[in-house]
Amino acid sequence: MKKYLAELIGTFVLIFVGTGSVIVNNATDGDVSLVGIALAWGLVVSAMIYSIGDISGAHINPAVTIAFWVGRRFEGKHVAPYIASQCIGAILASVLMRILFPDQDNLAATLPAGTWWQSFIMEIVLTMILLFVVLNVSVGAKEKGITAGLAIGGVISFEVLCGGPVSGASMNPARSIAPALVGGQLQFLWVYLTAPVIGAVLAVPISGYLRSDEGETGAAG
């Protein structure tokens, strides 16, 4: 239960800070800025890895949990409870955002800036890059340590800078489902539930293939 609670708390903090930065930016006519939003997302992910990485692995993202499971680095019996904990934590954060900012309609929901397929492809690629890094800096099914926190937080930040204006740079089904449900923005939710999972799964064989040669080359990683 400690692992599930850690995932709930970690995802709550992630969504509270991450979507909070977007909501505050909208409420203050851009005072936070895209750079500030990107830093907020990256820093909160790093902080959660350092805080709960040794407890639950700091997945805080259903796509990460699914990728670890597909890569046989995570037991299947924990997948559903992890995803449920992540979604509950995210929804609680969005509910609190609704209470704090009742005048903000969409609560930082991820919505395509252009066509749906543009965001769909963007989310696949962004999540594949994210999971490529996660799988290569993590230990087993756990994201922990100085390397993981800095690398993953950095990836989140530059991907928000790159993909935020296009798709919202979700890369996380829980991040998208919470504001969509609480804010009533469900029309493109399917994009952000499917594309990150596809991208995460695609990263597994790529990382596995590259890592499979370590023993032959003598590389230490």
Secondary structure, 3 states (H helix, E strand, C coil): CHHHHHHHHHHHHHHHHHHHHHHHHHHCCCCCHHHHHHHHHHHHHHHHHHHHCCCCCCCCCHHHHHHHHHCCCCCHHHHHHHHHHHHHHHHHHHHHHHHHCCCCCCCCCCCCCCCHHHHHHHHHHHHHHHHHHHHHHCECCECCCHHHHHHHHHHHHHHHHHHHHHHCCCCCHHHHHHHHHHHCCCCCHHHHHHHHHHHHHHHHHHHHHHHHCHHHHCCCC
